[in-house]
Amino acid sequence: MAVNVLSQAGAFNPGSDLWVVPQLGKSEWTSKLDWYLNFQLCKSSRHVSNQVPGFLNDVIKETELTKFYRPVAQNAPMMIASETLLPNKWVVVIPWTEDLASWSQAISQVWSGLQQPTLRVFLPPGQSTGNFQQAWLKHQSHQDFTVVLD
């Protein structure tokens, strides 16, 4: 199959289980999706995780326990279950780094980790379908997905 390009009118139509978008501020589609997701993206972008107190780290070290927490990296993808809010299963926000090759690789990793569901990618502004397809083919041979231009 080939890459399908959706118009703005058909961007939120059913047809793909996994929707991938760049972070807020990098695409208008992300802001529009945030509305339907009850502002979960906006809230998560402002969230600051609590730090583990120093004395607790000392106790863990002295008792030779393994650390039971893992800090989340700032550029880690964020997945939201959206079955009840949108006509898909998941929305994944993958931070846009101004490099289409690394962004497509991150999408490929998430997509493969989810057992390759049907895919829709909302491209950042200024990116073309052809450039994304070339970057995608460096990581995956599967070309059956849809793209929405910004």
C-alpha positions in Angstrom: 0.0 0.0 0.0 1.0 3.6 -0.2 1.0 6.6 2.1 -2.4 8.3 2.1 -2.5 12.1 2.7 -5.7 13.3 4.5 -7.2 16.7 4.0 -7.8 19.0 7.0 -11.5 18.1 6.8 -10.8 14.3 7.2 -8.0 14.6 9.7 -10.1 13.4 12.7 -12.0 10.7 10.8 -11.7 7.1 11.9 -9.3 4.8 10.2 -6.1 4.6 12.4 -5.6 3.3 15.9 -2.4 5.3 16.6 -2.2 9.0 16.0 1.3 10.7 16.4 1.7 14.4 16.9 4.6 16.8 17.8 4.5 18.6 21.2 2.3 21.6 21.9 3.6 24.7 20.2 5.0 22.8 17.2 1.8 22.0 15.4 -1.7 23.5 15.4 -3.1 19.9 15.2 -1.7 19.2 18.6 -3.6 22.1 20.0 -6.8 21.0 18.4 -6.4 17.5 19.6 -5.7 18.8 23.1 -9.2 20.2 23.2 -10.7 16.8 22.5 -8.4 15.2 25.0 -9.7 17.5 27.8 -6.4 19.5 27.9 -4.3 16.5 29.0 -1.4 17.6 26.8 -1.4 21.2 28.2 -1.6 19.9 31.8 1.2 17.4 31.3 3.4 20.0 29.7 3.2 22.0 33.0 3.6 19.1 35.3 6.7 18.9 37.4 7.4 15.6 39.1 8.3 15.5 42.8 11.9 14.8 43.6 12.8 12.0 45.9 14.1 13.4 49.2 17.9 13.1 49.8 17.4 11.2 53.0 15.4 8.5 51.2 18.2 8.1 48.7 20.6 7.6 51.6 18.4 5.0 53.2 18.1 3.1 49.9 21.8 3.2 49.4 22.6 2.0 53.0 20.1 -0.8 52.8 21.3 -1.8 49.4 17.8 -1.8 47.9 17.3 -1.2 44.3 15.8 2.2 43.3 12.1 1.8 42.8 11.6 5.0 40.8 12.8 6.1 37.4 12.7 9.8 36.5 11.0 10.4 33.2 13.2 12.1 30.5 12.0 15.4 29.2 12.0 14.3 25.6 10.2 11.0 26.3 7.1 10.2 24.2 3.8 10.6 26.0 0.9 8.3 25.2 -2.8 9.0 26.0 -5.5 6.4 25.7 -8.2 8.2 23.7 -10.7 5.5 22.8 -13.6 7.4 24.5 -12.6 10.8 23.2 -11.5 10.3 19.6 -12.0 7.7 16.9 -8.7 6.0 17.7 -7.0 4.1 20.5 -4.0 6.2 21.3 -2.5 9.6 20.8 1.3 9.8 21.2 3.2 13.0 21.5 6.7 12.7 20.3 8.8 15.9 20.8 9.8 17.5 17.5 13.6 18.1 17.4 13.8 19.9 14.0 15.2 16.6 12.6 12.8 14.6 10.6 15.1 11.5 10.6 15.3 11.2 14.4 11.6 12.1 14.8 10.6 9.3 12.3 12.9 6.9 14.1 11.1 7.7 17.4 7.7 7.1 15.8 9.0 3.8 14.4 10.1 2.7 17.9 6.8 3.5 19.5 4.8 2.0 16.5 6.8 -1.2 16.7 6.5 -1.4 20.4 2.7 -1.3 20.0 2.7 -4.2 17.6 2.4 -2.0 14.5 -1.2 -0.7 14.7 -2.7 1.4 11.9 -0.9 4.7 11.9 -1.7 8.4 11.3 1.1 11.0 11.5 0.3 14.7 12.0 3.4 16.3 10.5 4.9 19.5 11.9 4.7 22.7 9.8 7.0 22.9 6.8 7.4 19.1 6.5 6.3 17.3 3.3 4.9 13.8 2.9 7.7 12.9 0.6 10.4 13.9 3.0 8.7 12.0 5.8 8.2 8.9 3.7 12.0 8.9 2.8 12.9 9.3 6.5 10.4 6.5 7.5 11.8 4.1 4.9 15.2 4.3 6.6 13.7 2.6 9.7 10.7 0.7 8.4 9.6 -1.0 5.1 5.9 -0.8 6.0 4.3 2.1 4.1 0.6 1.7 4.9 -0.2 4.8 7.0 -1.8 8.2 6.7 -0.3 11.6 7.0 -1.9 14.9 7.8 -0.1 18.1 6.8 -0.1 21.1 9.0 
